[in-house]
Amino acid sequence: MPKKKVWVKILGFGVWAEHSISQLQFVVVRERVMDVDRIELVKAQLQPYLRQGEEYVLRFEEFARQIPPTQIYIALGAVFFTTFILYLIRAYKHTISNTIVLSGLSGGGKTVLFYQLRDGSSHQGTVTSMEPNEGLFVLNSESSKKGKIKAVHLVDVPGHSRLRPKLDEYFPRAAGIVFVVDAVEFLPNCRAASEYLYDILTKASVVKRKIPLLILCNKVDKVTAHTKEFIRKQLEKEIDKLRTSRTAVSDADISDEFTLGVPGEPFSFSQCVNKVSVAEASALTGEILPLEQFIRERVKP
C-alpha cells in the first residue's frame, strides 16, 4: 500500500505522519467514534437535570389546575392595575411644573424681585430689562436649609408691550403667575396695568389650566405707596369697565379669550376660574415673604 505524508488529527492533536490509506481511514473512524462517545456522555450527565425540570413543569401545571380561574383573573387584573397606577404616578411627577412667571408693567420691580429670590441682592436701585431673565435655582431664603429642596424655574418677562407675547411661551407650563404692580406709581398706570392683567386672566392657556395668580404690590416700603386693598379695588373697577367694552368685540376677534366675571354683577377677582390673591412686598428691602410663600405653595420643596 503506498504511503503519503499527510496532516492527521489524533486525539485532538494534529501531526504530520506517513500513513497508508487504510491507516488514515482507521484514524478517522476512531475519531468519529470518540466524538459520539463524548456526546453520549454529556447527554447522560444532563439527563438528571432534564428529568428534574420536567417534574417542576408537571408540578406547576398541577398547581395551576387547582387554582380557580376567577382567582387567576383577579391576580392578573391586580398586576395590570398596579402597573397602570405606577405609570400614572410617574407621568404625573414628570408633568408637575416648577415654573413661576413674573409679569407686569415696566418699572414695577420684577427684575429686582428676581435677584432677591435668587441671591438676596437688590442690585442697588432700578433695573430695567429688555430680555427675559430665566433661572433655575433654590430660593435664597432656603439655601441654608438641609435636605433636598426642589429648585424653582423663575422667569422674569419684561413689561414692554413688544415683549409681552413672550408670555405665551411660558404660560402653558407655568405653575403660578406673579403680576407685579408699582404701589407708588399705581394711579397713573392703573388703566394700563388693568388692561395687561385683563389680557392675562382671559388667556385660554391660563384659564383652562386654572393657573393661580398673585397680584404683588411692590415698593410698599415707600410712604406714598398705596395699600393692597386700594389697589385691588381699583383694578377690579377698571377690569369691570374693560369687560363691558371687550365683550362688544366679535367672537372671531377674541377666539383665544374667555370672558371674566358674572354677567350683571360688578367684577371681582373672586369670580375668576383661577385663584387670584393680592399681597404686598418690597423688593428693595428684601421683604418678600408673601412672594416666597406663593412660590412654595405652587412648587413644593
C-alpha positions as CSV (number, residue, x, y, z in Angstrom):
1,M,0.0,0.0,0.0
2,P,1.6,3.3,-1.0
3,K,2.3,5.8,1.8
4,K,1.6,9.5,1.7
5,K,2.7,12.3,4.1
6,V,-0.5,14.0,5.3
7,W,-1.8,16.1,8.2
8,V,-3.9,13.9,10.5
9,K,-5.7,14.7,13.8
10,I,-5.3,12.1,16.5
11,L,-6.9,12.5,19.9
12,G,-7.2,16.2,19.4
13,F,-3.6,16.8,18.2
14,G,-2.6,17.5,14.6
15,V,0.6,15.7,13.4
16,W,2.4,15.1,10.1
17,A,2.8,11.5,9.5
18,E,3.2,8.9,6.8
19,H,0.2,6.6,6.7
20,S,-1.3,4.3,4.2
21,I,-4.9,5.0,3.1
22,S,-6.2,2.2,5.3
23,Q,-4.4,3.6,8.4
24,L,-5.9,7.0,7.7
25,Q,-9.4,5.6,7.4
26,F,-8.9,3.8,10.8
27,V,-7.9,7.1,12.4
28,V,-10.9,9.0,11.0
29,V,-13.3,6.3,12.1
30,R,-11.7,6.2,15.6
31,E,-12.1,10.0,15.9
32,R,-15.8,9.9,14.9
33,V,-16.4,7.1,17.4
34,M,-14.8,9.2,20.2
35,D,-16.9,12.2,19.3
36,V,-20.1,10.1,19.5
37,D,-18.9,8.8,22.9
38,R,-18.4,12.4,24.2
39,I,-21.9,13.4,23.1
40,E,-23.5,10.4,24.8
41,L,-21.5,11.2,28.0
42,V,-22.8,14.8,28.0
43,K,-26.4,13.6,27.5
44,A,-26.0,11.2,30.4
45,Q,-24.8,14.0,32.6
46,L,-27.7,16.3,31.7
47,Q,-30.4,13.6,32.0
48,P,-31.0,14.1,35.8
49,Y,-31.4,17.9,35.3
50,L,-33.8,17.4,32.4
51,R,-35.9,14.9,34.5
52,Q,-36.0,17.4,37.4
53,G,-37.1,20.2,35.1
54,E,-39.9,18.1,33.7
55,E,-41.0,17.3,37.3
56,Y,-41.2,21.1,38.1
57,V,-43.2,21.8,35.0
58,L,-45.7,19.0,35.9
59,R,-46.0,20.3,39.5
60,F,-46.7,23.8,38.2
61,E,-49.3,22.6,35.8
62,E,-51.0,20.6,38.6
63,F,-50.9,23.6,40.9
64,A,-52.3,25.9,38.2
65,R,-55.2,23.4,37.6
66,Q,-56.1,23.6,41.3
67,I,-56.5,27.4,41.2
68,P,-59.9,28.6,40.3
69,P,-60.0,30.7,37.0
70,T,-61.6,33.6,38.9
71,Q,-58.5,33.9,41.2
72,I,-56.2,33.9,38.2
73,Y,-58.2,36.6,36.6
74,I,-58.2,38.7,39.8
75,A,-54.4,38.2,40.2
76,L,-53.7,39.3,36.6
77,G,-56.1,42.2,37.0
78,A,-54.3,43.3,40.2
79,V,-50.9,43.2,38.4
80,F,-52.2,45.2,35.4
81,F,-53.9,47.7,37.7
82,T,-50.8,48.2,39.9
83,T,-48.7,48.7,36.8
84,F,-51.1,51.3,35.4
85,I,-51.2,53.2,38.7
86,L,-47.4,53.3,38.9
87,Y,-47.3,54.6,35.3
88,L,-49.8,57.4,36.1
89,I,-47.8,58.4,39.2
90,R,-44.6,58.5,37.2
91,A,-46.2,60.5,34.4
92,Y,-47.8,62.9,36.9
93,K,-44.5,63.6,38.5
94,H,-43.0,64.5,35.2
95,T,-45.8,66.9,34.3
96,I,-45.6,68.8,37.6
97,S,-44.3,72.3,36.7
98,N,-41.8,74.3,38.7
99,T,-42.1,77.4,36.5
100,I,-43.1,80.8,38.1
101,V,-43.6,83.7,35.7
102,L,-43.0,87.3,36.8
103,S,-45.1,89.7,34.8
104,G,-46.3,93.3,35.0
105,L,-45.6,96.8,33.6
106,S,-42.1,98.1,33.2
107,G,-40.6,99.7,36.2
108,G,-42.6,97.7,38.7
109,G,-39.6,95.9,40.2
110,K,-39.8,92.5,38.6
111,T,-36.1,92.2,37.9
112,V,-35.1,93.3,41.4
113,L,-37.5,90.7,42.8
114,F,-35.9,88.1,40.6
115,Y,-32.4,88.8,42.0
116,Q,-33.8,88.9,45.6
117,L,-35.2,85.5,45.2
118,R,-32.1,84.1,43.5
119,D,-29.3,85.5,45.7
120,G,-30.8,88.0,48.1
121,S,-29.4,91.1,46.3
122,S,-31.3,94.2,45.2
123,H,-28.8,95.3,42.6
124,Q,-29.0,98.7,44.0
125,G,-31.9,100.6,42.6
126,T,-33.9,100.4,39.4
127,V,-33.1,97.6,37.0
128,T,-34.6,97.7,33.5
129,S,-34.5,94.6,31.4
130,M,-35.3,94.1,27.7
131,E,-34.7,90.4,27.6
132,P,-36.4,87.7,29.8
133,N,-34.4,86.7,32.8
134,E,-34.5,82.9,33.5
135,G,-33.0,80.9,36.2
136,L,-33.3,77.5,37.9
137,F,-32.3,77.7,41.5
138,V,-33.2,77.1,45.1
139,L,-34.7,80.2,46.7
140,N,-32.0,82.3,48.5
141,S,-34.0,82.1,51.8
142,E,-33.8,78.3,51.6
143,S,-30.2,78.0,50.6
144,S,-29.1,77.2,54.2
145,K,-31.8,74.5,54.8
146,K,-30.7,70.9,54.9
147,G,-32.2,68.1,52.8
148,K,-33.3,68.0,49.2
149,I,-35.2,71.2,48.1
150,K,-36.8,71.5,44.7
151,A,-35.4,74.2,42.5
152,V,-37.7,76.9,41.1
153,H,-37.6,77.9,37.4
154,L,-38.2,81.6,37.6
155,V,-38.9,83.7,34.5
156,D,-38.9,87.5,34.5
157,V,-40.7,88.7,31.4
158,P,-40.1,92.5,30.6
159,G,-43.3,94.6,30.7
160,H,-42.7,96.4,27.4
161,S,-45.7,95.8,25.1
162,R,-43.5,94.5,22.3
163,L,-42.1,91.7,24.5
164,R,-45.4,90.6,26.2
165,P,-46.0,87.9,23.6
166,K,-43.1,86.1,25.2
167,L,-45.6,85.2,28.0
168,D,-47.3,82.8,25.6
169,E,-44.2,80.7,25.6
170,Y,-44.2,80.2,29.4
171,F,-47.9,80.2,30.4
172,P,-48.6,76.6,29.1
173,R,-46.1,75.2,31.6
174,A,-46.4,77.7,34.4
175,A,-47.3,76.6,38.0
176,G,-48.0,80.2,39.0
177,I,-48.1,83.8,37.8
178,V,-47.0,86.9,39.7
179,F,-48.3,90.2,38.4
180,V,-46.1,92.9,39.9
181,V,-47.7,96.4,40.5
182,D,-45.8,99.5,41.4
183,A,-47.7,100.6,44.6
184,V,-46.2,104.1,44.4
185,E,-47.0,104.9,40.8
186,F,-50.1,102.9,40.7
187,L,-52.8,105.5,39.9
188,P,-51.1,106.9,36.7
189,N,-50.6,103.3,35.5
190,C,-53.9,101.9,36.7
191,R,-55.6,101.7,33.3
192,A,-52.5,100.2,31.6
193,A,-52.0,97.6,34.4
194,S,-55.7,96.7,34.3
195,E,-55.5,96.1,30.5
196,Y,-52.4,93.9,30.9
197,L,-53.9,92.0,33.8
198,Y,-57.2,91.5,31.8
199,D,-55.3,90.0,28.9
200,I,-53.6,87.5,31.2
201,L,-56.8,86.5,33.0
202,T,-58.7,85.8,29.8
203,K,-55.9,83.8,28.1
204,A,-57.0,80.2,27.3
205,S,-53.7,78.8,28.5
206,V,-54.3,80.4,31.9
207,V,-58.0,79.8,32.3
208,K,-58.0,76.2,31.1
209,R,-55.2,75.2,33.4
210,K,-56.5,77.4,36.3
211,I,-53.1,78.9,36.9
212,P,-53.0,80.7,40.3
213,L,-52.1,84.4,40.0
214,L,-50.7,86.7,42.7
215,I,-51.0,90.4,42.4
216,L,-47.9,91.6,44.2
217,C,-48.0,95.3,45.3
218,N,-44.3,96.2,45.3
219,K,-42.4,99.2,46.9
220,V,-44.7,99.3,50.0
221,D,-41.7,100.5,52.0
222,K,-42.3,104.0,50.5
223,V,-44.5,106.4,52.4
224,T,-46.6,107.2,49.4
225,A,-47.3,103.6,48.5
226,H,-51.0,102.6,48.2
227,T,-52.3,99.6,50.2
228,K,-53.1,96.3,48.6
229,E,-56.8,96.8,49.4
230,F,-56.9,100.1,47.5
231,I,-55.1,98.6,44.5
232,R,-57.3,95.5,44.4
233,K,-60.5,97.6,44.4
234,Q,-59.2,100.0,41.7
235,L,-58.1,97.1,39.5
236,E,-61.5,95.4,39.8
237,K,-63.3,98.6,38.8
238,E,-61.1,99.1,35.7
239,I,-61.4,95.5,34.7
240,D,-65.2,95.8,35.1
241,K,-65.1,98.7,32.5
242,L,-62.9,96.7,30.2
243,R,-65.2,93.7,30.5
244,T,-68.1,95.7,29.1
245,S,-66.1,97.1,26.2
246,R,-64.3,93.9,25.3
247,T,-67.5,91.8,25.2
248,A,-68.7,94.1,22.4
249,V,-66.0,92.8,20.2
250,S,-66.9,89.9,17.9
251,D,-66.2,86.3,18.9
252,A,-63.9,86.0,16.0
253,D,-61.6,88.6,17.4
254,I,-61.4,87.1,20.8
255,S,-61.4,83.4,19.9
256,D,-58.5,82.8,22.3
257,E,-60.1,84.7,25.2
258,F,-62.5,83.8,28.0
259,T,-65.0,86.2,29.5
260,L,-64.5,87.4,33.1
261,G,-66.9,87.6,35.9
262,V,-70.6,87.1,36.3
263,P,-73.0,88.9,33.8
264,G,-75.0,91.6,35.6
265,E,-72.7,91.8,38.6
266,P,-69.7,94.1,39.4
267,F,-66.4,92.3,38.6
268,S,-64.5,90.8,41.5
269,F,-61.3,88.7,41.4
270,S,-63.2,86.0,43.4
271,Q,-65.2,85.3,40.3
272,C,-62.2,84.2,38.3
273,V,-61.8,80.5,37.5
274,N,-58.2,80.5,38.7
275,K,-57.4,81.7,42.2
276,V,-56.3,85.4,42.3
277,S,-54.7,86.7,45.5
278,V,-53.2,90.1,46.5
279,A,-50.1,90.7,48.6
280,E,-47.5,93.4,49.5
281,A,-43.8,93.3,49.2
282,S,-40.6,95.4,49.0
283,A,-38.0,94.2,46.6
284,L,-35.5,96.8,47.6
285,T,-35.5,96.0,51.3
286,G,-36.0,92.2,50.8
287,E,-39.4,92.0,52.4
288,I,-40.7,89.3,50.0
289,L,-42.1,86.6,52.3
290,P,-45.6,86.6,50.7
291,L,-44.0,86.1,47.3
292,E,-41.8,83.2,48.6
293,Q,-44.9,81.6,50.2
294,F,-46.8,81.8,47.0
295,I,-44.0,80.2,45.1
296,R,-43.6,77.3,47.6
297,E,-47.4,76.7,47.6
298,R,-47.1,76.1,43.8
299,V,-43.6,74.4,43.7
300,K,-43.4,72.0,46.6
301,P,-39.9,71.6,48.2
